[in-house]
Amino acid sequence: MLRSALLIVGTALVASGYVASSGHESRPGTAVREPGSCAPLYRQSIRTLNDLLAKQVRRKVTGVSVSRLASLSRPLRVHAATPRLKGPERRIYRVRVKLIAMRLGAGRSTTGEVELVVADPRTGQRMVFGFADPACAAGTRPGQTTAARNARDRLLAACGAPPDTHYARLRGAAKIAGVGFFGPSAGPFATRNGLQLRPSLEFLSNGCTRLPERPAAVAAAGDIACDPENPAFNGGQGSPRACRMLATSDLLVGRGLNAVFPLGDTQYDYGSAEAFAASYEPTWGRVKAITRPIIGNHEYLSPRANGYFGYFGRAAGPPGKGYYSFDLGAWHVVVLNGNCAIAPCRKGSRQETWLRADLVAHTNRCTLALWHQPLFSSGVSGGYGLVRPFWDALHEAGADVILNGHDHDYERFAPQLPSGFPHAVRGIREFVVGTGGSSFGQWSVIRPLSEARENRTFGVLKLTLNPSSYDWEFVPVAGSTFADSGSATCH
């Protein structure tokens, strides 16, 4: 019975014939769909199961591993409007996998396509399975239930309804079968060749557990470690007004943090490997295992920022780029390179194009962006206009928070648009946190939406990233009293 369902052939699936009701059940009738409720990617990938031009094509069920699927050759010039039944897309693949995460794709909570992230149990290679929206994938004739719909029902019965804002973590194992589909290679958790299995036609699991949602605690500051040749270095202990990297790092060690964000200019003055070893490593290096670094301008005073990339290694993202992204709890985090003369930031540049594609691929409700040079600042720099394209892309994607360094002070801005106009609903909140220990800066012209400022206290900004909100708290070094805290919801 299951095997026959896996070998479904025929004409294209039609959108009529079923209507979504409560839960994930459906019944024959007139299709009722909210505008945009059918995932566009699913409408493309369904061609791999039933294509008008493909006629009767029998597909062989092939047992394989995720790692093997990731090594298949991607067909050239494959477009959504063309028949998708060539090479690897001609087959149905059955794999045994480790369950990683799930979320709701396009659509409402009871009808949207479900995306399931899985991993090869042996290698850890990840890929995405798509489980059909029953309102979009009806049976080919009255009374016939599609294998894709059945697979979605079994997934939901085992794992529960997915969240509609982010990937919820799962634990378990399963045997899954689905149709090969070459999706965007830039998509979340994509295999190297972009191959996904959409639609999925079989789901059999011996256990699926939703891991509890926990807030992620992070701390951030930039402009951190003094050069050992600095007169205020004082054997790494620093002085009252400079080289306090040890004091700020004490705020990070043993605090139960999930991640630490050094917001650029991590090692003065030239970011050499020798300076990193002598100053940063014995201080902020104590939390290197949970550090997600951000590149500043002083790192590039070392040729090609070799000291920075050499010290942080894979944690700094692809070698030489200085930009990357990852998920942390329910949040999507984007790290960018604000050195626009070296890694261009203008609209249409490689970095800005990557940013837009990354934001499209990750639909988490909450988004945090990090880079060194702020667009808005009351400090000496006065702001750095070349990073405005980052703001434009992030605003269009509904991002929530931006963290920068560069000016040696702390400043919190009200939510605002890239133009600097206040907007409580769609505005992005920017923090400048250049208080990592190096030195203090002076104020220049106070910007209109600056809500909190301090340039005589070293410390770090602690963020608690909840599934749909965030809390902030400036934590000063021992002996200082300045404080700033608050909470806000995500867009």
C-alpha positions in Angstrom: 0.0 0.0 0.0 2.8 2.4 1.0 4.9 1.5 -2.0 2.0 2.1 -4.4 1.5 5.5 -2.9 5.1 6.3 -3.4 4.9 5.5 -7.1 2.1 8.0 -7.9 2.1 9.1 -11.5 -0.4 11.0 -13.7 -1.3 14.5 -14.7 -0.6 17.6 -12.7 -2.0 18.0 -9.3 -4.9 20.4 -9.2 -5.7 22.8 -6.4 -9.3 21.9 -6.2 -10.9 18.8 -4.5 -10.0 19.4 -0.9 -10.6 22.1 1.7 -8.6 22.7 4.8 -10.5 22.3 8.1 -9.4 22.2 11.7 -6.0 20.6 12.5 -4.4 19.0 9.5 -7.4 17.1 8.2 -9.2 17.9 4.9 -12.2 16.8 3.0 -13.5 16.7 -0.6 -15.0 19.9 -1.7 -14.2 23.3 -3.1 -10.7 24.4 -2.3 -10.6 27.4 0.1 -7.2 29.1 0.4 -6.1 32.4 1.8 -4.2 34.5 -0.7 -0.6 33.3 -0.8 -1.2 30.3 1.5 0.3 27.9 -1.0 4.0 27.9 -0.8 5.5 29.0 -4.2 8.4 26.6 -3.8 5.9 23.8 -3.3 4.0 24.8 -6.5 7.3 24.5 -8.3 8.5 21.2 -6.8 5.2 19.5 -7.3 6.2 19.3 -11.0 8.7 16.6 -10.0 5.8 14.4 -9.0 3.2 15.2 -11.7 4.1 17.3 -14.7 1.7 18.1 -17.5 4.6 17.5 -20.0 5.9 14.4 -18.3 2.9 12.2 -19.0 3.2 8.8 -17.4 6.6 8.4 -15.9 7.3 5.6 -13.4 9.9 6.6 -10.7 12.1 4.1 -8.9 12.3 4.3 -5.2 16.0 4.5 -4.3 17.6 4.0 -0.9 20.4 6.5 -0.3 22.0 8.7 2.3 21.7 12.5 2.7 25.5 12.8 2.1 25.1 11.0 -1.2 22.2 13.2 -2.2 24.4 16.3 -1.5 27.0 15.0 -4.0 24.6 14.6 -6.9 25.2 16.8 -9.9 22.9 19.8 -10.3 21.3 20.0 -13.7 22.2 23.0 -15.8 19.7 25.6 -16.8 16.8 24.2 -14.7 13.9 26.6 -14.4 10.6 26.4 -12.5 8.6 26.6 -15.8 10.4 23.7 -17.4 9.7 19.9 -16.9 11.6 18.8 -13.8 12.0 15.1 -14.6 15.6 14.7 -15.6 18.6 13.1 -13.9 18.3 13.1 -10.1 14.9 14.7 -10.2 13.5 11.6 -11.8 13.7 9.6 -8.7 12.1 9.1 -5.3 14.7 8.8 -2.6 14.2 7.0 0.8 16.7 8.0 3.5 17.2 7.3 7.2 17.8 10.6 9.0 18.2 12.4 12.3 15.5 15.0 13.0 16.9 18.5 13.5 14.2 21.1 13.2 10.8 22.1 11.7 8.8 25.2 10.8 5.8 26.2 8.8 6.5 27.4 5.3 4.2 29.8 3.4 0.6 29.6 4.6 -1.4 29.6 7.8 -0.7 27.4 10.8 -3.1 24.7 9.9 -2.5 24.6 6.1 1.0 25.7 5.3 3.6 23.5 3.8 5.9 22.1 6.6 9.6 22.2 6.2 11.6 19.6 8.0 15.4 19.9 8.5 17.1 16.5 8.8 20.7 15.4 9.0 22.7 12.3 7.9 23.2 10.3 11.2 26.8 9.6 10.2 28.2 12.8 8.7 25.8 15.5 10.0 25.1 16.7 6.4 21.8 18.6 6.5 18.9 19.0 4.0 15.3 20.1 3.8 12.2 18.0 3.2 8.9 19.7 2.2 5.6 18.3 3.3 2.6 19.4 1.2 -0.1 21.8 2.2 -3.3 19.8 1.7 -5.1 22.8 0.5 -2.6 23.1 -2.4 -2.0 19.4 -3.2 -5.3 17.6 -3.8 -5.8 14.0 -5.0 -5.8 13.3 -8.7 -9.3 12.0 -8.6 -12.2 12.1 -6.1 -11.6 9.9 -3.0 -7.9 9.5 -3.7 -5.6 10.7 -0.9 -2.2 11.7 -2.1 1.0 10.3 -0.6 2.2 13.8 0.0 -0.8 14.7 2.1 -0.5 11.4 4.1 3.2 12.1 4.8 2.4 15.5 6.1 -0.3 14.1 8.4 2.0 11.5 9.8 4.7 14.1 10.4 2.3 16.3 12.4 0.9 13.4 14.3 4.5 12.5 15.4 6.0 15.9 16.0 3.1 18.3 16.5 2.2 21.5 14.7 5.2 23.6 13.7 5.8 27.2 14.6 5.2 29.8 11.9 8.1 32.2 12.8 11.2 30.0 13.2 12.7 26.5 13.1 11.8 24.6 16.3 14.4 22.1 17.4 13.5 18.4 17.3 15.0 15.2 18.5 14.4 11.8 17.0 15.0 9.7 13.9 12.9 8.8 10.9 12.7 7.1 7.6 11.5 9.5 4.9 11.0 9.3 1.2 10.5 12.2 -1.2 11.0 13.5 -4.7 14.2 15.2 -5.7 14.0 18.9 -6.3 16.8 21.4 -6.9 15.9 24.4 -4.9 17.9 27.6 -4.2 21.4 26.7 -3.1 21.3 29.7 -0.8 18.3 28.3 1.1 18.4 27.4 4.8 20.2 24.2 5.6 20.7 23.6 1.9 22.9 20.8 0.6 25.9 21.9 -1.4 24.1 21.3 -4.6 20.8 22.8 -3.4 18.9 19.4 -3.5 15.9 19.1 -1.3 13.2 16.4 -1.2 9.9 18.1 -2.1 7.2 16.9 -1.9 7.8 14.2 0.8 5.7 11.1 0.3 6.6 9.0 3.3 7.3 9.7 7.0 7.9 6.9 9.5 9.4 7.8 12.9 10.1 5.8 16.0 10.0 9.0 18.0 9.9 12.8 17.6 10.3 15.2 20.5 10.0 19.0 20.3 12.8 20.5 22.4 11.7 23.3 24.7 12.1 26.9 23.5 14.6 28.7 25.7 15.7 32.3 25.5 19.3 32.8 24.2 21.5 35.0 26.3 24.2 36.9 24.5 26.7 39.7 25.3 28.3 42.2 22.9 30.9 45.0 22.8 33.4 46.3 20.4 36.8 48.1 20.5 38.3 45.8 23.0 41.9 44.7 23.4 44.8 47.1 23.6 48.1 46.5 21.8 50.7 45.1 24.3 52.9 48.1 23.3 50.3 50.6 24.6 51.6 52.4 27.7 48.3 51.8 29.5 48.5 48.0 28.9 50.1 47.5 32.3 50.8 43.8 31.9 47.2 43.2 30.7 45.6 44.8 33.8 45.0 48.2 32.1 44.5 51.6 33.6 41.3 53.4 34.8 40.6 54.9 31.4 42.1 52.5 28.9 43.0 48.9 28.2 40.2 47.4 30.4 39.7 44.3 28.3 40.3 42.0 31.3 37.6 43.8 33.3 35.1 43.6 30.5 35.9 40.0 29.9 35.1 39.2 33.5 31.5 40.1 32.7 31.4 37.2 30.2 33.0 34.3 32.0 30.7 31.9 33.8 27.6 34.0 33.1 25.6 31.3 31.2 25.9 33.0 27.9 25.0 31.3 24.6 27.1 33.6 22.4 29.5 36.5 22.7 29.7 39.1 19.9 33.0 41.2 19.8 31.8 44.0 17.6 35.0 44.7 15.7 38.3 46.3 16.4 38.8 43.3 18.6 42.6 43.7 18.8 44.5 47.0 18.5 46.3 48.5 16.8 47.0 46.3 13.9 45.3 43.0 14.7 48.5 41.0 14.4 48.6 37.4 15.5 51.2 38.3 18.2 48.9 41.0 19.7 45.9 38.6 19.7 48.0 36.0 21.6 49.2 38.6 24.2 46.1 40.7 24.8 42.8 39.3 23.4 43.5 35.6 24.1 44.0 35.9 27.9 40.9 38.1 28.3 38.1 37.8 25.9 39.7 34.6 24.5 38.4 32.9 27.6 35.0 32.7 25.9 36.3 32.0 22.5 34.3 28.8 22.3 31.0 30.7 22.1 32.3 33.8 20.2 30.9 34.9 16.9 33.3 37.6 15.8 32.6 40.8 13.7 35.4 42.4 11.7 36.4 46.0 12.3 38.6 48.5 10.5 41.7 47.9 12.7 41.7 44.2 11.8 42.6 45.3 8.2 45.7 47.1 9.3 47.1 43.5 9.3 47.5 42.4 5.7 44.1 40.9 4.5 43.1 40.8 8.2 45.2 37.7 8.5 45.5 38.0 12.3 41.7 38.2 12.7 40.9 35.3 10.4 43.7 33.2 11.7 42.8 33.7 15.3 39.0 33.1 15.0 39.2 30.5 12.2 35.9 29.0 11.0 34.0 31.0 13.5 34.7 34.2 11.4 32.8 32.7 8.4 34.2 32.1 4.9 37.9 33.1 4.8 38.4 36.7 3.6 34.7 37.7 3.4 33.9 38.8 7.0 30.1 38.2 6.6 28.0 35.1 7.5 24.8 34.2 9.3 23.4 31.7 11.7 20.3 30.9 13.8 20.4 31.4 17.6 17.4 30.1 19.3 14.4 31.5 17.5 16.4 34.4 16.1 18.3 34.8 12.8 21.6 36.5 13.2 23.5 38.2 10.3 27.1 39.3 10.6 28.3 41.8 8.0 31.5 43.5 7.0 31.2 47.3 7.2 34.6 48.0 5.7 32.9 49.1 2.5 36.2 50.1 0.7 37.3 46.4 1.1 34.1 44.5 1.1 31.7 46.8 -0.9 28.4 47.5 0.7 26.6 49.3 -2.1 23.3 48.1 -3.5 24.0 45.3 -6.0 27.4 44.5 -4.5 28.2 40.9 -3.8 27.8 41.4 0.0 24.5 43.3 -0.3 23.1 40.7 -2.7 24.1 37.9 -0.4 22.4 39.8 2.5 19.1 40.1 0.6 19.2 36.4 -0.4 20.0 35.4 3.2 17.1 37.4 4.6 14.7 35.9 2.0 15.9 32.4 2.9 15.4 32.9 6.7 11.9 33.9 7.7 12.5 33.9 11.5 10.2 36.4 13.2 13.2 38.0 14.9 16.4 39.2 13.2 19.6 40.6 14.7 22.3 42.2 12.5 25.9 42.9 13.6 28.7 44.9 12.0 31.3 47.4 13.2 30.6 50.9 11.7 27.2 52.4 12.7 24.9 54.3 10.4 23.7 56.5 13.2 26.0 57.8 16.0 26.5 60.8 18.2 30.1 59.9 18.6 33.2 61.1 16.9 32.5 59.3 13.6 29.0 60.9 13.3 27.9 57.7 11.5 29.0 55.9 8.3 26.6 56.5 5.4 28.1 53.8 3.2 26.3 51.1 5.3 22.9 52.4 4.5 22.2 49.6 1.9 22.5 47.2 4.8 19.8 49.2 6.6 17.6 49.3 3.5 17.7 45.5 3.1 17.2 44.8 6.8 14.3 47.2 7.0 12.6 45.7 4.0 13.0 42.2 5.7 11.5 43.4 9.0 14.7 43.1 11.0 14.6 44.2 14.7 18.0 45.1 16.2 21.4 46.2 14.9 24.5 46.2 17.0 27.6 48.2 16.1 30.9 49.5 17.7 33.5 51.8 16.2 32.7 54.9 18.3 34.1 54.3 21.8 30.9 54.9 23.7 27.5 53.4 24.5 24.4 54.7 22.7 20.9 53.4 22.3 18.6 54.7 19.6 14.8 54.6 19.3 13.5 52.4 16.5 13.9 54.2 13.2 13.9 53.8 9.4 17.0 54.0 7.3 16.2 57.6 6.6 16.4 58.4 10.3 12.7 58.9 10.7 11.2 57.4 13.9 8.9 54.5 13.4 7.7 52.5 16.4 6.2 49.6 14.4 8.7 49.0 11.5 11.8 50.8 12.8 15.0 49.1 13.7 16.6 49.7 17.1 20.4 50.4 16.9 22.9 50.1 19.7 26.4 51.4 19.5 28.5 49.4 22.0 32.2 50.5 21.6 32.8 50.0 25.3 34.8 46.8 25.2 37.8 48.2 27.0 40.2 50.0 24.7 39.5 53.7 25.4 36.8 56.3 25.7 35.6 58.6 22.8 34.0 62.0 22.7 30.6 63.1 21.7 30.1 65.0 18.5 26.6 66.1 17.5 23.8 64.4 19.4 21.5 62.6 17.0 17.7 63.3 17.3 16.7 59.7 18.3 19.5 59.0 20.7 17.7 57.8 23.9 20.6 56.8 26.1 24.4 57.6 26.0 27.5 57.0 28.1 31.2 57.5 27.3 32.9 57.1 30.6 32.0 53.5 31.5 33.4 50.3 30.1 31.0 47.3 29.9 29.0 45.0 27.6 25.5 44.9 26.3 23.6 41.8 27.4 20.6 40.8 25.2 18.1 38.1 26.1 16.7 36.8 22.8 13.2 35.4 23.5 11.1 33.6 20.8 9.2 36.8 19.9 10.9 39.6 21.9 14.2 40.8 23.4 15.4 42.4 26.6 18.5 44.6 26.9 20.8 45.5 29.7 24.1 47.4 29.8 26.3 45.7 32.3 29.2 48.0 33.5 32.6 46.8 34.8 33.0 46.4 38.5 33.0 49.7 40.3 30.9 51.6 37.7 27.2 52.4 38.1 25.8 53.4 34.7 22.9 51.3 33.7 20.4 51.0 30.8 17.8 48.4 30.3 14.5 47.7 28.6 12.4 45.3 26.5 10.7 45.2 23.1 8.8 42.8 20.9 9.9 41.7 17.5 8.1 42.9 14.3 
